[in-house]
């Protein structure tokens, strides 16, 4: 129980029913070795996946107003994928708190991305069942990057690099980016960036960070040039 209390302090949430947290941290290998005296976190993982999806969907719908539905889907997928959840889990040292069977422990399960990602979702479900939507929303949102669109651009294609590589095939040509406009209050400012090929505008993008706007501008330039993602 001391370990559970330590984990509660790390995540900033105190459970009313600590058994939920115990289950969330119980890997199937641990449950199997206990001859099913304890339940594994697999059912909680199922619920946590859905809770995570609705919280992230609601957040990006309200805060990423300048991107279309297709991009919203890609953004959500980036934020809830195994790689992202593994990274989130590492931030709270989740691996060291998961209860594993001896075989899984020896096989390096404590550092296995799938195990950490699944446990992260299970903890989400445990918080949701114990305290409702507001505590779990607060828990999830602490892990989302401040510049969501920039993070998504980094996770997918680096359109600026692709554009640069294409342009470099003609040594006499060069690309540069310039800010064409700013709008909105300081806490929610939008930037419009144009990408120039020599002195001609070949793409434009608008986003809440200069980095994201540059990526959007480069993407538009590539699309107009007939480039397609392989």
Buried (B, 14 or more C-beta within 10 A) or exposed (E): EEEBEEBBEEBEBEBEEBEBBBBBBBBBBBBBBBEEEBBBBBEBBEBBBEBBBEBBBEBBEEEBEBBEEEBBEBBBBBBBEBEBBBBBBBEBEBBEBBBBBEEBBEEEBBEBBEBBBBBBBBBBBBBBBBBEEEBBBBBBEEBBBEBBBBBBBBBBBBBBEBBEEBBEEEEEEEBEBEEBEEEEEEEEEBBBBBBBBEEEEBBBBBBBBBBBBBBBBBBBBBEEEEBEEE
